[in-house]
Amino acid sequence: MKKILLCIVAALFMCSALLLSCTKSEDAETEKGAIDQMTDKAAKEMADRITVPLEKARNAKDLVEKNYSDMEENLKNQ
């Protein structure tokens, strides 16, 4: 009788341990969210590092073109 009771308790323990190990952990989702946040932040920083110099170059080009067109107009008016 003791052996049967011991086997039943052991089986219940193993089944409960198996069920608990198969459930989703919310900690893993939190870490994934943190990793995604870090990835998004790094991607935004890299995009800014690329686009800011491009915008500055475009602005400089526009300024040079404006100055060139102003100089042409001044030469035509003289």
VEXDREN-2710 file (C-alpha; in Angstrom, 1 decimal):
% VEXDREN-2710
k/r/px/py/pz
1/MET/0.0/0.0/0.0
2/LYS/2.8/2.4/0.8
3/LYS/4.5/1.7/-2.5
4/ILE/1.3/2.5/-4.4
5/LEU/0.8/5.7/-2.5
6/LEU/4.4/6.7/-3.0
7/CYS/4.1/6.1/-6.7
8/ILE/0.9/8.1/-7.0
9/VAL/2.6/11.1/-5.1
10/ALA/5.7/10.8/-7.3
11/ALA/3.6/10.7/-10.5
12/LEU/1.6/13.8/-9.3
13/PHE/4.8/15.6/-8.5
14/MET/6.3/14.8/-11.9
15/CYS/3.1/15.8/-13.8
16/SER/2.9/19.1/-11.9
17/ALA/6.5/19.8/-12.6
18/LEU/6.0/19.0/-16.3
19/LEU/3.0/21.4/-16.5
20/LEU/4.8/24.2/-14.8
21/SER/7.8/23.9/-17.0
22/CYS/5.7/24.1/-20.2
23/THR/3.8/27.3/-19.3
24/LYS/4.9/30.6/-20.9
25/SER/7.1/32.8/-18.8
26/GLU/6.2/36.5/-18.9
27/ASP/9.8/37.3/-18.1
28/ALA/10.8/36.0/-21.5
29/GLU/8.3/38.4/-23.2
30/THR/9.6/41.3/-21.1
31/GLU/13.2/40.6/-22.2
32/LYS/12.1/40.3/-25.8
33/GLY/10.3/43.7/-25.5
34/ALA/13.5/45.2/-24.0
35/ILE/15.6/43.8/-26.8
36/ASP/13.1/45.1/-29.4
37/GLN/13.2/48.5/-27.7
38/MET/17.0/48.6/-27.8
39/THR/17.0/47.5/-31.4
40/ASP/14.5/50.2/-32.4
41/LYS/16.5/52.8/-30.5
42/ALA/19.8/51.8/-32.2
43/ALA/18.1/51.8/-35.6
44/LYS/16.7/55.3/-35.1
45/GLU/20.1/56.6/-34.0
46/MET/21.8/55.1/-37.1
47/ALA/19.1/56.5/-39.3
48/ASP/19.6/59.9/-37.8
49/ARG/23.3/59.6/-38.2
50/ILE/22.8/59.0/-41.9
51/THR/20.0/61.5/-42.6
52/VAL/21.3/64.5/-40.7
53/PRO/24.4/64.9/-42.9
54/LEU/22.4/64.3/-46.0
55/GLU/19.9/67.0/-45.0
56/LYS/22.9/69.4/-44.3
57/ALA/24.4/68.6/-47.7
58/ARG/21.0/69.3/-49.4
59/ASN/20.6/72.6/-47.5
60/ALA/24.2/73.6/-48.5
61/LYS/23.5/72.7/-52.2
62/ASP/20.3/74.7/-52.1
63/LEU/22.1/77.7/-50.7
64/VAL/24.8/77.5/-53.3
65/GLU/22.3/77.2/-56.1
66/LYS/20.4/80.2/-54.7
67/ASN/23.6/82.3/-54.5
68/TYR/24.5/81.2/-58.0
69/SER/21.1/82.2/-59.4
70/ASP/21.3/85.6/-57.5
71/MET/24.7/86.2/-59.1
72/GLU/23.4/85.4/-62.6
73/GLU/20.5/87.8/-62.1
74/ASN/22.8/90.5/-60.9
75/LEU/25.0/90.0/-64.0
76/LYS/22.0/90.2/-66.3
77/ASN/20.8/93.4/-64.7
78/GLN/24.1/95.2/-65.1
END
